[in-house]
Structure formats: structure tokens, C-alpha cells
Amino acid sequence: MAKVVALMSAVIWGSGQVANKQYVKGLFFFLIQMLMVGIELGTGTLRLILGQVPPHPRHAGMFTEGIWGIITLGTIPRETAAVRVFDHSTMLMLSGLLAISILVAFSVFYIWNIRDAYRTRKDMERGAHRDSVRTWIKKLMYDSFEYIAIAPGLAFVVLFSVIPILFAFLVAFTNYNMHNIPPRHLVEWVGFATFIEVINNPLWNQTLLRVGAWTVAWAFGATFFAFAVGFMQAILVNSKLVRYPKFWRGMFILPWAVPALVSQMLFRNFFVTHGVVNRILLDIGLINYPIVFFASAGWSRAVLLIVQTWLGFAWFMVMITGVMTTLNPEIYEAASIDGAGPWQQFKRLTLPTIFAAISPLLIMGVAGNFNNFGIVYFVTEGGPRNPAMFFAGDTDLLITWVYRLTLDNRMYNFASVMSTFIFIVIASVSVWNLRRTRAFKEE
Amino acid sequence: MQRKKSFNLGRFMAWLGVHINLVIMAIIVLYPVLWLIGSALNPIRGTPGAVMADNFGPIPIPRTLTLANFQRLFYEHDFGLWYRNSLIIAVINTVGTVIVHTFMGFVFARLQFRGRKSGLLAIMVLNMFPSFLAMVAIYSIFLTFGWLNNIYVLPLIYIGGGIPGTMWLMRGYMLNIPKSLDEAAYMDGASKMQVFTKVIFPLSKPIIIFVGFNAFMGPWMDFIFPRLLLRSSENFTIAIGLFNLSNPGDAAWDITAFTAGALIIAVPFSIVFFVFQRYFALGIAAGANKGE
């Protein structure tokens, strides 16, 4: 009997509850179903039934249209402005994702409705105690607080994180790029064709490899330089020779008052051909002609390293100073009693302690530089352009390359493929890191 | 052993070497900052090299001081509008972030409900996706809903995109508030909402201020999304405006106006940072303490 009631609820929501003589509950579920059907009817299906529009899923309500749309991505392109009825492929894909998300939300109620009918009937058959309507409502209000409280956040996450990520992932399997811009053209599902193109076309895979290699080299190199300079300054400022360490440290962290973005934009103007650096070098007489920094790959990369070191070394200096204050002087005394000279003390005591404490920061630094959009975009704009690479310059990092593939070159499907590759790398590193810290914690 | 008072050449050389290094570093570090300030008052309008013609050699102090750059910023460029737009975005983002994220942090930190574990896991996975991966999609969403070039909708991205990170921070902080406080409140017949407003919210004020502060400061210097979604100059934010002023490839390239604008932003920034300093250590501590 319980299965029959469940089946009733599966067809008409709440009908099983009515059969269980729970009329209020039945009405509650029925209204939710009506809401869903109402949305579908109101957004088009009603007109379709009344014959006001041609019988085609394109004109149906948002759920039918969305699901049809995400499967087919449309059938009629708007080749000329005269075409009145047309399909906009990316909008269809988006409405499909939206429709599916809303249907998922409804399905939670749907499953709840079926299970509730089934369980209540089981309880009735066993003769167990049943809550009155009032208690049920009270309980419902109490239990649903969590869900109501996170509902706005959830909606934001779905709309601005989940759907975009799914969309980006799906675009990798289409031919959506500057040659197929809707609504003039239709976008089509092409399976793994774009992935295969990236892997097989030497221009694409060479670009990916070269940009990827530079990104990795940059992430480590930039972090290393900032760390090395910061380390050196920390040692010097804290040495016994310096009278006012606080004064010097204060000087070095003064640039923090300027937002990084502003500093990066300023440095671009320092290194342009008619910029500040060339002017000073000319005035001193070191050079006779201005150096065109941004025309050469080597200079551009050197400029990026210099600017990043300028921006980042003080942070490492402060952190290392913090570690150095925790060094225990007694250990040093013991070491000198055992006959260790200053250099040995430094090598055997100071360095290992600092490295142990700083290594998580170094990892953070590498991760940050891996996606350091600002420095490349604001200082070199990825340049100089390299004709041997697709839409990339010699200083482009993966992130700036993908950004320009999207914004300037409209190679959306390729940008999505690259993003997918990057994500796989980042996710595996993150998972590895997470497991490592977990294991670390359990020790 | 008695300390030698006499002149020690080796020690002096070491002292000199260290101090030469420190002075050179200080010059390298401070020069761009001084140049920024000097150029904001420099009357020349041209390439950065040309601007220096009015300086005392390489020293970034102009011979004649002027406020024309600041004037030009407001009359020739739309700095006032950019400022207003950034302010609107920052305020909406702060209000939205504080409301939405505090609630989520509270629910995930203090309440037990079905789907809690999987919700946390999902948020953790979402956190791994860099936001720029979704750029194409966000652009399409804005296009579909007709939101392009709309500064009132832009903050929604920040609110939504910030949830994985910020909510986690809030939750980490709230986990450290003793559970006995909630239990006592429930004993006295408080509802979940009352526990939130009367117990958790007041005790979480430091982290809420930290999160709200970040939400307010973030949009000023964010470039990626405004550039992607805002099209016309009257809708630009400060970051885009300054980028165009500083870009040698842009028609609006005006380095002295740029430095003036940068100064207008940097001064309140540093004051605010100084005032809110004590909350930063706290935010970092809460972030470090996010384990289950």
C-alpha cells in the first residue's frame, strides 16, 4: 500500500499525502508542483497549447526550451537582420543550464514528497504516532531555517560560480569562437575536436607549452628573487651593525601604501622607451640611445622580475624578521661553547629555522605568481608579441593569455580548453597539497 | 676581556658596506613613490621622460608646482564619475557580502542539517576554480540578461565569487566561539535566528569588520571584471580609468594626471589600512584556523 501512495505522489505531488489524510501537507506539495508547472506554462507553453505560436520547443516554456536548447544549441541562425525567428546558441546553452539548475531545486521537493508519502503510510500501517498539522508546520519552520538562511548565498553560488564554470567547461566541446558568433551563426557541439586541435596543431600546442613553461619558470623565479632579496635585507637590517632597524624596515615597507596595481602601471611608464629609466641612464651617460625594453623578450622578462621583486621583497623581509625574533639565543650560546663560528651558526641554526618557517609562504608565493595577472597585464601587456605563438607574447602567463583569448581574440572554445587544462593541473596540485596537510595534521 | 674602544677598520668597513646597501635599497624602494608624488604636481604633460625635464635632474621634485593635473583629472577625464562608480560598487558589495556571507558562515559553523558536509565539500571544490575560468560564461550571462555596462549588477559577481573564500573565513572564526553559549541560549528558548542576532553576530564583529572591509576595498582595485563588463567611460571604475591614463598605447595616456589620480586613491587607502591594521592579523589567524 505504501508503494501505491508513493506512486500517487510521484504523479501528482501531494496526492499520496491526501490519501494519507494529510491535507495541509498534500496542499503544500501540490502548490510546489503547480509553481513548477506554472513557470513552464507561463513562459511559453500556454501560448504553444493555445496555438498562438508554432508547435516547436523553441517557443515552449523555459524548461522544455532550455533542455531542447542545450541539446541542439538551436537550428536557425540569424543570417540577415530580416530573419525574425532565430536561435541564439550561447543564450540557449545558458537557459538550458539555468533550467536544469531550477529543475534540480524542484527535484529536491519532488523526492521529499515521494519519500514522505511512503514513510507516512508505513508509519500508519505500523500504527505509530503521527504529528498533528500544527506540529508539522512548526517542525518544518524550525528545520528549514538553515536552508532559508543559505538560500540567497546558494543562488549566488549557482548563478555566478556553478553555472559559469559548467558553461566554460561545455564551451570547450563546441566551436564557439570568432568564426561562430551567435546569433549570426549557430554554435555546434563538436565533441573533443577542440582538444584534439590543441594537441595536434603544433602552433597551439607549442604556444601552450611555451606559455606554460614561462609561467612555471616565472612563478618560481619571481618568488625566488623576492625571497632572496627579502632574506638578504632581513639579515642586514637585523645585524648588530645597524643602529635603527625599525627605521630601515619602515622605509622598505613604505611602498605598501601604494596599491600594487598603481605601482605596476607606474613601472610600465618607467620602462617605456621615453620613460624614466631611459631618461636617467641617458642623463648619466651610461647609454647613448634609449633602450626599447618592451621590444625584447629578455628585457621584458627582466623588467617583470625587477618590478615583482620591488613589490614583493619587503613582505618576505618582514616575515623573515618575524621568524628571526623567535630564534632562541641560548641555542646560539650553546653552539658557540661547542666551538661553532658565526658562519657555522648561521648555516646550521639560522637558515634551517627560517626555511622551515618560511616554506609555506614560499608555496603561497609561487601559487600567487602563477596567476599573477596584474604584473603582466599592467607592465608588459604580455608583449612583445611573438608570431611563433597563437595570440600570445613572450611574457604572457597562462592567465593573461586566456584572458586575451577571451576578451580580445574571442577564441572562446580554445580559451575554455586551456582553462580546462589549467584547472586539471591546479586541482591536482591542490588535492595533493590538501592531502599532505591532512596527513601532516594527523601526525 | 675588555672591549676595544679604538677604531676597528674591519668593523667600520662592514658597517659602511651594510649601510651603503641599505641606502641604495632605500633609494630604489622610495624613488618610484617620490616620483609618483612629484609628478602629480608637475606642470608638464607628455611622456614620462619629458615630465622629468622640469625636475631637478633625476630628483623627482618639479621646479614649478601645480595643481593643474588634479583639475584636468576632473574636467578632462571622468575621474569624479569613476570615483562615484567605484564607490557604488564597493558599497553594494560590502552590504551584500556582509549579509549573505555572515548568514552562510553561521549556518555552516553552528548548525547541523542534512547536506552540510556535502555543501562544505562543494564549496571547497568551487574554491579551486580560479574566477577567470568563468569569464566567458559571466560575459554571456551578462549579455543574456542585458546587464552589460551596468555598475549595479557588477557587485553580484564579487558577492557570489567571494562565497567560497569569505564564507570559509567567517566559518573558521565562528567555530572558535564556545558552543556552550549557543546551548545556553537554546535552553532559554531562543530561536536559531535569535542565537544568530544575539550571540554569534555580536561575538563575530571583528571578523565581520574584516570581511566587510575587504569587500569594500577589493572593488577599487579590481580590474578584470570591470574591464570585461563595463563598456562606456561614464561607467568605468577607478581601476579602468587609471589603466587607460597610464597606458602608453591609449589615446587617454596622461601620466601626470595618472599620478594625481593614483595619489588621490593611495592617500585614503593607506590611512584606512593603518586604522584597520589590527583586524588584519585577526583575519589571517582565522584563515589559518579553518580545519574541521
Interface residues (C-beta under 8 A of the other chain):
Chain A: T90 M91 L94 S95 Y142 D143 F145 E146 Y147 A149 I150 P152 G153 F156 V157 L159 F160 S161 V162 I163 P164 I165 L166 F167 A168 V171 Q233 L236 V237 S239 L241 V242 W248 M251 F252 L254 P255 W256 A257 V258 P259 A260 L261 V262 S263 M265 L266 F267 R268 N269 F270 V272 H274 G275 V276 N278 R279 I280 D283 P290 W310 A314 N371 F373 G374 Y377 F378 E381 I399 V402 Y403 T406 L407 Y412 A415 S416 S419 I422 F423 I426 A427 S430 K441
Chain B: R11 A14 W15 V18 H19 N21 L22 M25 A26 I28 V29 L30 P32 V33 W35 L36 T47 P48 G49 A50 M52 G57 P58 I99 V100 H101 F103 M104 F106 V107 F108 L111 F113 R116 G119 I123 L126 M128 F129 P130 F132 L133 A134 M135 V136 A137 I138 Y139 S140 I141 L143 T144 L156 I157 I159 G160 G161 I163 P164 M167 S191 K192 M193 W220 M221 F223 I224 R227 L228 A239 L242 F243 S246 N247 P248 G249 I255 F258 T259 A262 I265 A266 F269 S270 F273 G291
